[in-house]
């Protein structure tokens, strides 16, 4: 496909809205990580794959001469992905601050250098009429973007559909940013198929993440209601069952992947929710250091109700 020529005003406006959303979408997630000092449930590999995808995405947008907001978008996207990835190193993997900073800054420098070098290399090739290299770059970007949204599904399976650690404000803004960016491509004189596919993949997979948590909320509504009447949280109930060795249909699976599921996981999930009674006596709570994190999770669950 030939490079884009004159860009319509509507495409620029829609692209600008998408860029603004994608410029700030990861700020709520970064703030949530910092406030809780935890990235439990927020996969580091998700942010790293997204950061990598920003490199070919940026090359593809610049060489194709998309509207300026769409060209800027991958650069900002990659920056905030690396910020959140650095937080997973700091809070999740317990790296020292200096080590996490060095890893994040070094990775950003490598990505920026690789993108600049490939743009300078591929632009004349593309303008000469050879579209194959840039087509490959676009396909790689789409694959990496989609791959980055798969780890949350593994976390959801582990927690029987529940999503923790991922800020839903971030997820909503990300979906809207992809939607407006898609509209921006539609408003151009020539629709770019690969660019559109990247945004559609993002929207569809994120709808799946939302749906997973909403289904979990529906399935656990009786358990959560009974727990609330006793002045507890869902995590309190789950922890009590664990401490007493009682089966609990919503207990977390031990293995992240279904094919590694052991017999104990089957037993923990083999009972119907209506068969499980929530104790009305109040046994000892979880450790004090768990309380704040449990409240954060409960607050996140209630935000979607």
N, C-alpha and C positions, 0 to 999 in steps of 0.2 A: 504494500500500500504506500502511496506517495506521501511525503510529509504534509502535515496540515498547513494550509495557506492562511488566508484571512480567518480569524477566529470570531464568530458571532458574539455579540454582547451577552446574550442569554447564557452561552457556554461559559463565558468568563465569570458571570455573576454566580451561576450554579457551582462552578468550580471553586470560586472563592469561599462560598458557604461550606462546601465539603472540606476545603483546606483548613478553614478556621476550626471546624469540628475535629478534624484529625490532628490539628496543631495542639489542642488542649485536651483531647479525649483521655490521654493517659495520665494527666495531672491528678484526677481523683483517685486513680489506682495507686500512683506514687504516694499521694498523701495518706491513703488508707494503709499502705505498707509501712510508712514511717510512723503513723500514729500507733499502730498495733505492734510495731517492731517485729512483725511476723509476715511471712509469705506462704504460710501453710495453705495448700490447696491452689496456689497460684504457680503454675509450672514455669520453671526457669527456661526450659527448652522452647516454650511457646514464644517468649520474648526474644530469644536468640534467633529462632527461625524467622520471626517477623523482621528483626533487624537485618538479617541477611537478605530477606526478600526485598527490602527497601533499595538495595544496591542495584539489582537488575531492573527493578521497577523504575528507579530514577533514570537509569541508562535508557530504558525504553521510552520514557516520557520525553526526555530531552532530545534524543535523536529523532523521534517522530514529530518533534516540534508541537507538542500539545500546548493548550493554553497555559500561560505562566503559572496560575495557581496549581494546576495539576503537576507541573514540573517541580514546583517547590515542595509539594506535599510529601513525596517520598523521603526528602531530606529531613524534614521535621519529624516525620513518622519514625524514621530510623533512630534519630536522636533520643526520643522519649522511650522507644523500645529498649535502647541500651541503658538508659537511666533505671528503668524498672528491672532489667536484667542484673544490673549492678546491685540493686537492692536484694535480689534473691541470693546473690553471693554473700552479701553482708548479713542478712537476717536468716535466710534459709540454710546456707552452708557455713555460717558463722566465720566468715573470713574477716581478718582485721580490716579496718576502714582503708588503710593505705593500700593494701593489696587489692581490695575491690576497686578502688579508684584507678590504680595502675592498669588493671585488667580492662576496665571499661574504657578509659581514655585511649589505651593502645589499640583496642579493637575498633573504636571509632575512627582513629587515624588510618588504620589499615583499610577499612571499608571506604573511607573518603578517597584515599589514593587509588584504590582499585576502580572505583566508579569513574573518577576523572580520567584515568588512563584508558579505560574502555570506551568512554564517550569520544575521546580524541581519536581512538583507533577505528571505531565502528562508524562514526559519522560520515567520513568520506566514502567508505565502502557502501553505505546505505544510499548516499546521494548518487553514487555511480550506478545504481540500479540493482545491486545485490541485496535482496531483502532477507535472505536466509539467516545470517548471523543475528539480526535484530529480532527475527521471529523466534529463534531459539532462546534468546534472552527473555523475551516476553513469556514464553512457556515456562522457563525456569522460575520466573517471578511468581506466576500463578500457582505452580506446584508448591513452592516454599510458603506462600501465603496460606494455602489450604492446609498444608502440613502443620503449620503453627497453631491452627485451630483444632487439631485432633487431640493433643494432650489433655485439654479440659474434659474431653469425653472419657478419657481413662480415669481422671479424678472423679467424674460423676458416677462412673460404674463402680468405683471403689466405695463410694458413699451412697450407693443405691439411688442415684439420681440427684442427690443434693449437691449444690454448688457452693463452695466456701472459698474465701480468699480472693475471688474475682469481684471487683466492684461493679455493680450493675449500672451505675451512672456512666462509668467508662464504657461498658459494653453497649449501652444505648447510644452514646455519642459516636462510638465507632461505627455502629450500624447505620446511623443517620449520615455520617460522613461518607460512607461507601455509597449510600443511596443518592445523595446529592452529586457526588462525583460521577456516578453512573448517568444521572440526568444530564450532567455537563457534557459527557461524551455523546449522548443522544442529540444534544442541541448543536453539535458541530456539523459542518457540512457533510463530513464523512464519518460514519460510526466506526470506531476501532473495536473489532471483535475481541481481541485478546485483552485489551484494557477493560472492556465490559465484563468479560468472563471473570477477571480477577475480583471486581467489585461484587459480582453476583455470588461468587463462591463465599466471600466474606459475609455477605448478608444472610445467605442460607444457613451456613454453619453456626452463625451467632444466634439465629432464630432457634436452632436446635438446642443451644445451651440454655437459652431462656426457657424453652419448653421443658427441658429436663428438670429444672428447678421448680417450675410451676406444677408439674406432675407430682414431684416429691412433696410439695406443700399440700396438694390435695390428698395424697395417700397418707400423710402423717397428721392430718387435721385433728383426728380424734385423740391421738396420743399427745399432741401439743396442747390441745384444749384441756385434757385431764391434768397434764403437768402444770399448766398455768393455774388451775384451780388449787393445786397444792403449793403454789408459790415456787415452782421449779421451772427450769428450762428443759428443752428437749435433750440437751447434752447431759443434764443432770440425770435424767431417766436412763439414757443410754449407759452412762457411767455406772449407775446403780446396778443395772443388769449385768454389766461386765464384772463388777466387784463381787456380786453374789453368784456368778457363774450361771445365770439364767439365760435361756435363748431369747434373742430379740430380733424381730424381723428386719429392723432397720439398722442393725449393727454394721459397722464398717467392715468391708471385706479386707482380709489380710493382704491379698495380692492385688496389684494394680491391674493385671490382665486376666481375662476370663480363663484362658487355658492353663494358668498357674493356680487356679482356685483349688484349695484343699478341702478335705472332708469336713473340717471344723466350720469352714465358711458355709458349706451347704446346710449344716445343722443349724447354724445361726440364722439362716434365712429361710428355713423350711417351715415356718409357722405363719399362719394368717394373722394379720394385725389385730383382728377382733378377739383372738384367743389370748392376747397378751394383756394382762391387767397392769395398770400403773400403780405401784404401791402407794397407799395413802399415808403410811407412816413416813416420817422424814429421816432416812438414814444419814450418816455423815456425808457432807458434800465433798466434791472433788477438792484437790489441793487449792490453796488460795491463789496461787499463780495462774490457775486455769480459769478463775472466775471472770476476769475481765475479757478474756478471749471468747468465752462462752456467751457473754452478754453481747459482744460485737456480732457474733454469728447469729444470735437470736434476733438482734435488731435488723440484720441484713435479711433474714427470712421474713420478718414482719413487714418490711418495706414493700415486698411484692404482693402482700395480701390485700 
